[in-house]
Amino acid sequence: MKEFVINEFLSLKLENGITNIYVNDKKILRCKAVLIEILIEDLNYYDFESIDEYIDKYKKAKDETKEKAKKIPLSNI
């Protein structure tokens, strides 16, 4: 097992070919990676405390857009 210590609280360990994140020697399973395109305008417009808060707002806006699209009459197309 290979280990990369970032600081006294955070480390990465390569276990069975998979990189795992540890905080205070406790393995983190909740979220290993988030790949999302964040527009500069969004960063300036919103005040986010965490990436989780941004993702929640992004999902809500995405769901609202889908609901609005369902209401567009197809006869106008």
C-alpha positions as a Markdown table, in Angstrom:
| # | Residue | x | y | z |
|---|---|---|---|---|
| 1 | Met | 0.0 | 0.0 | 0.0 |
| 2 | Lys | 1.3 | 3.4 | -1.0 |
| 3 | Glu | 0.4 | 6.5 | 1.0 |
| 4 | Phe | 0.7 | 10.2 | 0.3 |
| 5 | Val | 0.4 | 12.4 | 3.3 |
| 6 | Ile | -0.9 | 15.9 | 2.4 |
| 7 | Asn | -0.9 | 17.2 | 6.0 |
| 8 | Glu | -1.5 | 16.0 | 9.5 |
| 9 | Phe | -5.2 | 15.5 | 8.8 |
| 10 | Leu | -5.4 | 14.5 | 5.1 |
| 11 | Ser | -3.8 | 11.6 | 3.3 |
| 12 | Leu | -4.3 | 9.5 | 0.2 |
| 13 | Lys | -3.8 | 5.7 | 0.2 |
| 14 | Leu | -3.5 | 3.5 | -2.9 |
| 15 | Glu | -5.3 | 0.3 | -1.9 |
| 16 | Asn | -5.9 | -2.5 | -4.4 |
| 17 | Gly | -5.3 | -0.1 | -7.3 |
| 18 | Ile | -7.8 | 2.4 | -6.0 |
| 19 | Thr | -7.0 | 5.8 | -4.4 |
| 20 | Asn | -8.8 | 6.3 | -1.1 |
| 21 | Ile | -9.1 | 9.6 | 0.9 |
| 22 | Tyr | -8.5 | 9.6 | 4.6 |
| 23 | Val | -9.3 | 12.4 | 7.1 |
| 24 | Asn | -7.8 | 11.9 | 10.5 |
| 25 | Asp | -7.0 | 8.3 | 9.5 |
| 26 | Lys | -10.7 | 7.7 | 8.8 |
| 27 | Lys | -11.6 | 6.5 | 5.2 |
| 28 | Ile | -14.0 | 8.9 | 3.4 |
| 29 | Leu | -16.7 | 7.1 | 1.4 |
| 30 | Arg | -19.2 | 9.8 | 0.8 |
| 31 | Cys | -17.7 | 11.7 | -2.1 |
| 32 | Lys | -14.5 | 11.0 | -3.9 |
| 33 | Ala | -14.8 | 13.2 | -6.9 |
| 34 | Val | -17.1 | 15.8 | -8.4 |
| 35 | Leu | -16.8 | 16.7 | -12.0 |
| 36 | Ile | -18.9 | 19.8 | -12.8 |
| 37 | Glu | -18.4 | 22.8 | -15.0 |
| 38 | Ile | -18.9 | 26.0 | -12.9 |
| 39 | Leu | -19.4 | 29.1 | -14.8 |
| 40 | Ile | -17.4 | 32.2 | -13.7 |
| 41 | Glu | -20.7 | 34.1 | -13.7 |
| 42 | Asp | -22.1 | 31.6 | -11.2 |
| 43 | Leu | -19.1 | 32.0 | -8.9 |
| 44 | Asn | -19.5 | 35.7 | -8.8 |
| 45 | Tyr | -23.3 | 35.7 | -8.5 |
| 46 | Tyr | -23.7 | 33.1 | -5.7 |
| 47 | Asp | -22.0 | 32.9 | -2.3 |
| 48 | Phe | -21.4 | 29.2 | -1.8 |
| 49 | Glu | -20.1 | 27.7 | 1.5 |
| 50 | Ser | -19.2 | 24.3 | -0.1 |
| 51 | Ile | -19.3 | 22.4 | -3.4 |
| 52 | Asp | -22.2 | 20.4 | -2.0 |
| 53 | Glu | -24.3 | 23.6 | -1.7 |
| 54 | Tyr | -23.4 | 24.5 | -5.3 |
| 55 | Ile | -24.4 | 21.0 | -6.5 |
| 56 | Asp | -27.8 | 21.2 | -4.7 |
| 57 | Lys | -28.6 | 24.5 | -6.4 |
| 58 | Tyr | -27.4 | 23.2 | -9.7 |
| 59 | Lys | -29.7 | 20.1 | -9.5 |
| 60 | Lys | -32.6 | 22.2 | -8.4 |
| 61 | Ala | -32.2 | 24.6 | -11.4 |
| 62 | Lys | -31.8 | 21.6 | -13.7 |
| 63 | Asp | -35.0 | 20.0 | -12.4 |
| 64 | Glu | -36.9 | 23.2 | -12.8 |
| 65 | Thr | -35.7 | 23.6 | -16.4 |
| 66 | Lys | -36.9 | 20.1 | -17.2 |
| 67 | Glu | -40.3 | 20.8 | -15.7 |
| 68 | Lys | -40.7 | 24.0 | -17.7 |
| 69 | Ala | -39.6 | 22.2 | -20.9 |
| 70 | Lys | -42.4 | 19.6 | -20.4 |
| 71 | Lys | -45.0 | 22.5 | -20.4 |
| 72 | Ile | -43.9 | 23.9 | -23.8 |
| 73 | Pro | -46.6 | 23.0 | -26.4 |
| 74 | Leu | -45.3 | 20.9 | -29.2 |
| 75 | Ser | -47.8 | 22.3 | -31.7 |
| 76 | Asn | -45.7 | 25.6 | -31.9 |
| 77 | Ile | -42.6 | 23.7 | -33.2 |
